[in-house]
Amino acid sequence: MTREIHEIARDIHDDWRLIGKGVSPYARPYLDAMHTLEKIEDNYYLDSADSVIRYFLANAQTYRGEKAKALKAELKALLK
């Protein structure tokens, strides 16, 4: 069972803060948008959830660690 996008976004936000680094200013707008999405078919204004997730992943290079890998993999699975 796949989780809703906003649930994954919440976990990313919480974990990124816990590892002692703030959310990257480049990834923040996309993470904020993900907080409003439920499923991959949703839209954030004129952007598809698919594109929001892809832009987040492209700009979240500084988000690292085991949990980061797992959460990013969960997002990538939604894109397939």
Backbone as ProteinMPNN parsed JSONL, in Angstrom:
{"seq_chain_A": "MTREIHEIARDIHDDWRLIGKGVSPYARPYLDAMHTLEKIEDNYYLDSADSVIRYFLANAQTYRGEKAKALKAELKALLK", "coords_chain_A": {"N_chain_A": [[0.841, -1.184, 0.0], [0.628, 2.127, -0.926], [1.699, 5.207, 0.467], [0.188, 8.444, 1.052], [1.259, 11.396, -0.674], [1.646, 13.716, 0.864], [2.108, 12.63, 3.378], [4.58, 11.378, 3.095], [6.074, 13.644, 2.525], [5.876, 14.995, 4.977], [7.361, 13.262, 6.621], [9.878, 13.515, 5.406], [10.404, 16.24, 5.84], [10.45, 16.32, 8.68], [12.576, 14.523, 9.212], [14.735, 15.721, 7.87], [15.083, 18.018, 9.358], [15.825, 16.834, 11.79], [18.355, 15.749, 11.282], [19.969, 17.843, 11.558], [20.274, 19.797, 9.648], [18.846, 22.421, 7.84], [16.057, 22.417, 5.592], [16.912, 22.386, 2.222], [17.073, 25.453, 0.457], [16.523, 25.311, -2.214], [15.058, 23.005, -2.575], [12.904, 23.405, -0.905], [10.478, 24.825, -1.919], [9.26, 22.825, -3.446], [8.96, 20.736, -1.646], [7.19, 21.97, 0.1], [5.007, 22.189, -1.64], [4.467, 19.482, -1.978], [3.356, 18.859, 0.464], [0.693, 19.398, 0.137], [-0.361, 17.526, -1.519], [-2.001, 14.453, -2.392], [-2.092, 12.121, -4.056], [-0.427, 10.77, -6.985], [-1.775, 11.618, -9.219], [-2.729, 14.11, -8.662], [-2.728, 17.752, -8.783], [-0.677, 20.627, -8.303], [-1.556, 23.674, -8.325], [-0.78, 24.636, -11.517], [1.055, 22.672, -11.936], [1.884, 19.247, -12.217], [1.677, 16.534, -9.859], [3.601, 14.674, -10.359], [5.633, 16.205, -11.679], [6.295, 17.986, -9.62], [7.373, 16.254, -7.691], [9.549, 15.227, -9.134], [11.091, 17.576, -9.509], [11.59, 18.158, -6.822], [13.198, 15.935, -6.084], [15.396, 16.38, -7.756], [16.436, 18.667, -6.626], [17.053, 18.051, -4.046], [19.576, 17.21, -3.223], [21.235, 17.522, -1.011], [19.989, 16.228, 1.016], [20.542, 13.529, 2.819], [21.36, 10.16, 3.915], [20.285, 7.092, 5.552], [17.486, 7.006, 6.031], [16.726, 9.058, 4.352], [17.373, 7.954, 1.855], [15.509, 5.874, 1.774], [13.056, 7.272, 1.851], [13.249, 8.852, -0.456], [13.315, 6.798, -2.326], [10.757, 5.826, -2.005], [9.288, 7.964, -3.055], [10.239, 7.878, -5.701], [9.169, 5.448, -6.493], [6.519, 6.115, -6.746], [6.55, 7.513, -9.093], [6.73, 5.727, -11.127]], "CA_chain_A": [[0.0, 0.0, 0.0], [1.415, 3.355, -1.008], [1.252, 6.304, 1.327], [-0.106, 9.685, 0.355], [2.456, 12.213, -0.866], [1.833, 14.631, 1.989], [2.663, 11.858, 4.492], [6.011, 11.23, 2.804], [6.646, 14.991, 2.668], [5.989, 15.264, 6.416], [8.495, 12.483, 7.124], [11.095, 14.136, 4.88], [10.592, 17.498, 6.56], [10.843, 16.004, 10.056], [13.9, 13.894, 9.229], [15.733, 16.694, 7.423], [15.343, 18.87, 10.522], [16.493, 16.037, 12.821], [19.766, 15.499, 10.975], [20.712, 19.053, 11.878], [20.362, 20.724, 8.524], [17.549, 22.899, 7.378], [15.684, 22.002, 4.243], [17.568, 23.17, 1.186], [16.186, 26.483, -0.11], [16.181, 24.913, -3.583], [14.067, 21.933, -2.49], [11.783, 23.812, -0.049], [9.184, 25.082, -2.59], [8.687, 21.565, -3.913], [8.533, 20.019, -0.447], [5.967, 22.661, 0.534], [3.931, 21.78, -2.554], [4.152, 18.076, -1.706], [2.509, 18.805, 1.664], [-0.712, 19.586, -0.258], [-0.728, 16.483, -2.49], [-2.361, 13.135, -1.874], [-1.712, 11.043, -4.973], [0.377, 11.189, -8.132], [-2.658, 12.223, -10.217], [-3.096, 15.456, -8.217], [-1.996, 18.907, -9.295], [-0.398, 21.762, -7.437], [-1.842, 24.73, -9.295], [-0.663, 24.121, -12.881], [2.077, 21.622, -11.972], [1.439, 17.909, -11.823], [2.397, 15.956, -8.72], [4.774, 14.036, -10.957], [6.7, 17.187, -11.893], [6.704, 18.508, -8.308], [8.253, 15.249, -7.082], [10.797, 15.19, -9.905], [11.867, 18.771, -9.167], [12.072, 17.992, -5.451], [14.32, 14.981, -6.091], [16.535, 17.019, -8.42], [16.955, 19.737, -5.784], [17.245, 17.555, -2.677], [20.86, 16.508, -3.202], [21.868, 17.598, 0.31], [19.243, 15.368, 1.935], [21.241, 12.235, 2.752], [21.24, 9.234, 5.037], [19.5, 5.887, 5.271], [16.065, 7.353, 5.945], [16.575, 9.862, 3.133], [17.357, 7.02, 0.721], [14.238, 5.145, 1.786], [11.969, 8.184, 1.501], [13.403, 9.191, -1.87], [12.915, 5.607, -3.087], [9.294, 5.785, -1.954], [8.818, 8.935, -4.035], [10.561, 7.377, -7.043], [8.225, 4.373, -6.805], [5.28, 6.751, -7.181], [6.735, 8.038, -10.449], [6.699, 4.625, -12.112]], "C_chain_A": [[0.885, 1.245, 0.0], [0.811, 4.436, -0.116], [0.949, 7.53, 0.474], [1.144, 10.56, 0.347], [2.694, 13.137, 0.321], [2.385, 13.914, 3.227], [4.175, 11.668, 4.31], [6.708, 12.573, 2.996], [6.843, 15.338, 4.146], [7.197, 14.527, 7.006], [9.827, 13.066, 6.656], [11.401, 15.407, 5.66], [11.087, 17.237, 7.98], [12.256, 15.433, 10.124], [14.985, 14.892, 8.854], [16.091, 17.64, 8.564], [16.127, 18.11, 11.588], [17.97, 15.807, 12.532], [20.596, 16.77, 11.077], [20.895, 20.045, 10.756], [18.963, 21.185, 8.181], [17.283, 22.383, 5.978], [16.353, 22.945, 3.25], [16.605, 24.217, 0.627], [15.761, 26.153, -1.544], [15.083, 23.853, -3.596], [12.802, 22.364, -1.751], [10.479, 24.079, -0.807], [8.486, 23.804, -3.035], [8.216, 20.713, -2.745], [7.254, 20.649, 0.095], [4.781, 22.268, -0.342], [3.507, 20.344, -2.278], [3.271, 17.923, -0.465], [1.021, 18.914, 1.321], [-1.225, 18.467, -1.161], [-1.07, 15.162, -1.802], [-1.84, 12.015, -2.768], [-1.044, 11.627, -6.213], [-0.481, 11.86, -9.212], [-3.062, 13.659, -9.863], [-2.262, 16.524, -8.914], [-1.768, 19.908, -8.18], [-0.447, 22.974, -8.359], [-1.704, 24.146, -10.7], [0.362, 23.005, -13.02], [1.498, 20.293, -11.527], [2.242, 17.442, -10.615], [3.679, 15.292, -9.208], [5.914, 15.035, -11.113], [7.187, 17.779, -10.574], [7.687, 17.54, -7.65], [9.587, 15.191, -7.814], [11.684, 16.401, -9.595], [12.39, 18.692, -7.735], [13.296, 17.084, -5.442], [15.567, 15.592, -6.726], [17.201, 18.063, -7.525], [17.233, 19.315, -4.343], [18.555, 16.772, -2.534], [21.512, 16.503, -1.819], [21.132, 16.778, 1.357], [19.78, 13.953, 1.798], [21.017, 11.424, 4.011], [20.354, 8.065, 4.659], [18.01, 6.196, 5.128], [15.796, 8.174, 4.69], [16.507, 8.957, 1.907], [16.022, 6.306, 0.626], [13.08, 6.041, 1.351], [12.045, 8.617, 0.038], [12.99, 8.008, -2.75], [11.394, 5.478, -3.115], [8.69, 6.778, -2.957], [9.074, 8.444, -5.456], [9.596, 6.261, -7.458], [6.88, 4.945, -7.262], [5.356, 7.226, -8.633], [6.629, 6.962, -11.521], [5.314, 4.268, -12.529]], "O_chain_A": [[1.78, 1.384, 0.834], [-0.405, 4.554, 0.028], [1.393, 7.638, -0.669], [1.981, 10.475, 1.246], [3.838, 13.319, 0.739], [3.064, 14.537, 4.043], [4.943, 11.786, 5.265], [7.801, 12.637, 3.56], [7.866, 15.912, 4.518], [7.958, 15.094, 7.789], [10.793, 13.106, 7.418], [12.535, 15.619, 6.09], [12.042, 17.869, 8.429], [13.042, 15.812, 10.993], [16.051, 14.902, 9.469], [17.251, 18.019, 8.725], [17.007, 18.685, 12.227], [18.762, 15.681, 13.467], [21.777, 16.781, 10.73], [21.606, 21.037, 10.913], [18.01, 20.406, 8.233], [18.201, 21.963, 5.274], [16.35, 24.162, 3.436], [15.447, 23.904, 0.352], [14.75, 26.664, -2.026], [14.272, 23.807, -4.521], [11.743, 21.766, -1.939], [9.437, 23.591, -0.37], [7.258, 23.717, -3.003], [7.189, 20.041, -2.839], [6.336, 19.938, 0.504], [3.68, 22.042, 0.16], [2.32, 20.024, -2.336], [2.519, 16.954, -0.36], [0.176, 18.555, 2.142], [-2.4, 18.46, -1.53], [-0.499, 14.812, -0.77], [-1.217, 11.069, -2.285], [-1.096, 12.834, -6.45], [0.051, 12.601, -10.04], [-3.671, 14.348, -10.681], [-1.241, 16.24, -9.541], [-2.557, 20.018, -7.242], [0.508, 23.257, -9.083], [-2.452, 23.232, -11.046], [0.524, 22.447, -14.106], [0.718, 20.226, -10.577], [3.357, 17.909, -10.384], [4.712, 15.346, -8.54], [7.045, 14.746, -10.722], [8.379, 18.048, -10.428], [8.713, 17.96, -7.114], [10.64, 15.114, -7.182], [12.897, 16.258, -9.439], [13.514, 19.114, -7.465], [14.321, 17.43, -4.855], [16.681, 15.337, -6.268], [18.399, 18.316, -7.653], [17.609, 20.144, -3.514], [18.617, 15.785, -1.801], [22.259, 15.582, -1.49], [21.614, 16.648, 2.482], [19.52, 13.263, 0.812], [20.549, 11.932, 5.03], [19.749, 8.045, 3.587], [17.353, 5.704, 4.21], [14.762, 8.009, 4.042], [15.679, 9.168, 1.021], [15.467, 6.149, -0.462], [12.224, 5.62, 0.574], [11.018, 8.734, -0.63], [12.382, 8.201, -3.803], [10.816, 5.072, -4.123], [7.703, 6.469, -3.624], [8.21, 8.583, -6.322], [9.247, 6.143, -8.632], [6.184, 4.33, -8.071], [4.335, 7.326, -9.313], [6.457, 7.272, -12.7], [5.13, 3.366, -13.347]]}, "name": "protein", "num_of_chains": 1, "seq": "MTREIHEIARDIHDDWRLIGKGVSPYARPYLDAMHTLEKIEDNYYLDSADSVIRYFLANAQTYRGEKAKALKAELKALLK"}
